[in-house]
Amino acid sequence: MSNGQDDFGNAGITQCEIDISTGKRLSPGKVIWTGSGGRYLEGPHLYKIGAYYYLLAAEGGTEYGHMVTYARGLTVNGPFESYEKNPVLTNRNLGGFFIQGIGHGDLIQAYDGNYWMIHLGFRQTGQWTTFHHLGREVFLTPVTFDSDGWFTAGSDGTTKEFFEAPHLTDINNEKKIYTFENTDNSIDWSYLRFPDKENYCFYGRRSPL
C-alpha cells in the first residue's frame, strides 16, 4: 500500500497484493482512497480494530498545514468511508500556538486497552516566532472511540502540550540508564544510514557492530 497512481493512472492511496517473501506484485494496483482533499496525501497506515479497517494518512504537507486524516471500511480492500470531520488531528488553525506541523499519526493501544496516537510535530521557539531548531519530534495524543466506531483525537482535534491521563495510574516511571555496557550496539543504537563498522569502537576496544 502506498500513495501514488494505480495501473489506470488514478491518483491516491494505492493497494495491491504482494508475495511477502519476494516482494513480487500479485495483483493490479487499485486506488482505495483519495484522502479528504488536502494536498500531498502520504504515509498511509491500515489497522484492523473491531469490525473495521481504519486507514490513516497525512495530508497538507509537513509544515503548518500538516494534518492526520482517516477513513474506514469493513474489508481490507474497502470501500473506505472518510471521517466526516477530517482532519481528525491538526494544529493548522491554531495561530500563535507553539506546537505546529502535526501529522503522520499511528494508532497504538496501551496495556489498559485505551488508544493513543503517536505522531510528529514541531515546537516553535516561541508563541509567535515561527522558527524551530529541534526538527520534528514525536508526540502522544489520546484517542477516543464513540459507540459507532469512529474516533476522535486530542482536544477537539488538536494537540496540546500536556494531556491528563487518569487511567494510566500504575505506570512504572522508573527510568532506565542506558550505557555501553547494558545495551546491544547492533540493536539499541542508531546510526546515520549504513555505518562503516570499522569506524566504531565499543567497550574501549574496536568491536564489530
Buried (B, 14 or more C-beta within 10 A) or exposed (E): BEBEEBEEEEEBBBBBBEEEEEEEEEEEBBBBBBBBEBEBBBBBBBBEBEEBBBBBBBBBBBEBBBBBBBBBBEEEEBEBBBBEEBBBBBBBEBEEBBBBBBBBBBBEEBEEEBBBBEBBBBBBEEEEEEEBEEEBEEBEBBBEBEEEEBBBBBEEBBBBEEEEBEEEEEEEEEEEEEEEEEEEBEEEBEEEEEEEEEEBEBEEEEEEB
